[in-house]
Amino acid sequence: MTSPPNPLVLRLRPATRLLAVLCGVWLLGYSLLVCVDIVARRYFGISLQGTDEIGGYTLAVLAAFGFAHALAERRHTRIELALAAMPRPLRALVNLLAAAAIAAFAVFAALRGRAVLGDSLFFMSVSNSPLQVPLWIPQGAWMAGLVTFAVVSVLQALHAALLALRGRAAQLNAWYGPPTIAEEIAAETGGALADQNGTGASR
């Protein structure tokens, strides 16, 4: 018997998925830029300045936004060696502590990101490269990703705490514990099974 979907995740998913898609478009654009740079170097002896620098900004920003999407989809790695053997109340406590720890880390990262961005704005810092990029631009996008991650993680931690206070350990474990093998298989094969069902229905 599968548990009902997490209502908080259902509300957060459209935003995190949209941001993930936009990050994918950004990555596709950067990939095309790299291809153009390779062709220009190979056949025309021209080098596009700053491709590596833009790649560093891309990695930082996409990772920051990816944290939030992965958290909403329960895709962060969890060590569950002894978790399955724990009784339900203890497992719920461990999952609650995990959600709180992620939220604390995300808030800390956002605060430190804010400090870095503030210094760059105060000193009007630019990159030490031919592009001379004002650092507040990539750092602002990076900071937005960290804030998104912090908001999602704090909301999930508060929701997990509310479930714990209401004595709903089963739902807490189902929604904020690591996905089960059955859930991972369903996530991987769901699209294929849906296609097969649709094809079978059309015959």
N, C-alpha and C positions, 0 to 999 in steps of 0.2 A: 504494500500500500504506500503510495507516494504522498508526501506532504503537499499541501497547497503552496503556491508560489509566495515568496516573501513580498508583502505589500509595499514595503519600503523600497526594495529593489525594483519593483514594477514602476514606481514613480521616478526613480533615479535613472533607470536604464535608458530612456530616450535621450537624455542629456549626455550621459557618458558614452553612449554608442555614437551619437553625432560627433562628439569631440574625437572619438577614435577614428571615425571616417575622415574627418578633416585632417587628422594627423597622417592617415594613410595617403591622402591626396598630396600633402606636403612631402612625404617620403617619395612618392612617385615623381613629383617635380624635381626633387633633388637627384633622384636616380637619372632622370633625363639630362640634368645639368652635368652630371659626371660623365655620361655617355658623350655629350657634346664636347666636353673637355678632352676626353680620350681621343676622339676623332680629330679634333683640332690640333692636338699635339702630334699625332701620328702622321697626318697628311699635310698639314699646313704650317707646322712649326710654331703654332700659337698656343699659349697657355692662358687659360682663364684664371685670373688671380683670385685666391681666396676660396677655392673649392673645398680644401681641407678644413678651413675655418668654419665655413657654413655647415660642413658635416658635423663638427663638434657641437654647434648650436642645435642642429637637428636632433642629434642623439639626446642631448639634455632635455629639450622641450618634449620630444615624443615619449621619453621615459617618464617624465613627470605626469603627463596626461595619461599614459598607459597604466600607471599605478592605480588611478581611480577606476578605470574601466576593468582592470583585472580584479580589483577588490569587489566591485559590484557583481562580477560574473563568477566569483569564488575561484579564481585561477592562480592566486598566490600560493607558493609552495608551503605546505604544512607537514611537519614531521608527526606522523600519527601512529608510531610504532606501538605505543601502549594505550592510545586513546580508545581503541575499540574494546579493550578489556576492562575499561573503567565502568563503574555503575553510572546510570544516567545522570544523577545529580552532580557527581564529581566531574563527569564529562562536560556538563553544562557550565560548571564553574571554570574549567580550563578553557572552554571556548569563549566565555565571557572575558577572562583575563587576556586571551589572545586578541580579541577585538579591542579591548582597552589599550593594550600595548601598541597595536598598530595605530590607533588614534593618537596616542601620546607621541609616537615617533613622527607621524604625519604633521602634527601641530608644531613640534620642535623643528622639523625641516622647513615648514612654511615660515616660521619666525626667523630662522637663520637666513632663509632666502630673502626675506624682507630686509634684513640687515645688509646683506650684500648689495641688493638693489638700491637701498638708501645711500650707501657709500658711493656707488657709481653715479647716482644722480647728483649728490653733493659735490663730488670732485669733477663731474662732467667727463668721466673716464671714457676713453676710446680704446679699441683693440690695438695691440702692438703688431700690426700687420699692414700690408698694402691697402686693405679695404678701409682701415680706420673707422670701423663700425662703432657708433655710440653704444656702449655696453648696456645701457638701459633697455635697448630694444630687444635683444635676445634674452636678457635677464628678466625683462617684464613678461615675456611669453613663458619662460621657465617658471617664474613666480606664479603665474596664473595656473599652471599645471599643478604646482605644489599646493596651492590654495584649494583647487578642486579636489585633490586627493585628501586634504585635511577635512574638508566639509563632508565628503562621502564617508570617511572613516569615523568621524565623530558622530554622525547621524546613525551609523550602524552600531557603534558602541552604545549609544544611548538606547537604541531600540533593543539591543541584546540585554542591557541592564533592566529595561522595563519588563521584558519577558521573564527574566530571572525573578524579579520582585513579584510577579503575578504567578509564579510557580509553574510556568510553561516551559519546563526543561526540554521536553520533546521537540517543540518548535524551535527553541534556541539552538539545539544541536543540529536540527535539520537545516536551518537557515544560516547559521554562522559556524558550523563545524566544517571540516574538509569534506568535499564531495565523496560519496561512496563509489565503489567500483561500478555498481549498476547505473549511477547517475553519470559517470564519465562515459560509460558505453552508450547510454542513451543520448548524451550530448554529441558523441562522435558519429553515431549511426542514425540520429533522428532525421536529418535531412534526406539520407538515402532511403530510409523506410517511408518517409512522407512521399518521396517521389514514386516509390514502388506502389504505394497505396493509391496515389493519384492516377498512375498509369493503369493499375488494375481496375480502378473505378471507371476509367474511360473506355475500357474494352467492352 
